[in-house]
Amino acid sequence: MAECFANIECRVVDTSLVADYSLFLVEPVRAWTDPSQPQPQLFHHRGDGTFTLDGPTIDLKDRMTKWQYLM
């Protein structure tokens, strides 16, 4: 994708949590960066419905959906 400045190739190492949590455990195998993007912005998920884009915090809590059994 043109907007990606880095990619990480992973291999699946554990599928035991897929049925209960839809969670795959992976191990990174290889990584690439795009040298044509000298100053990419980093987008960080903070785990509570907010994100940080190289400094300012973006609040997207109203767009987040909790798994039903956690409510």
C-alpha positions, 0 to 999 in steps of 0.5 A, spaced: 500 500 500 502 506 498 500 509 505 504 504 508 511 506 510 513 499 514 511 492 513 512 486 518 511 479 515 509 474 521 508 467 522 502 464 526 505 460 532 499 459 536 492 458 534 489 456 541 486 462 542 482 463 536 476 460 538 475 463 544 478 470 543 479 470 535 486 472 537 492 469 533 499 469 536 504 471 531 512 471 531 515 477 526 519 474 521 522 480 516 520 487 516 521 492 511 521 500 510 519 505 505 525 509 504 521 514 499 517 516 506 523 520 510 518 523 515 512 518 516 508 519 522 507 514 527 499 512 529 499 509 536 493 505 539 493 507 546 488 501 548 482 505 551 479 508 544 484 513 544 490 514 539 496 518 538 499 521 531 506 523 533 503 528 538 496 530 538 491 525 541 485 523 537 479 520 541 475 515 538 472 512 544 465 513 541 467 508 535 470 503 539 466 496 540 467 492 546 466 485 546 459 483 548 461 478 554 466 484 557 460 488 558 
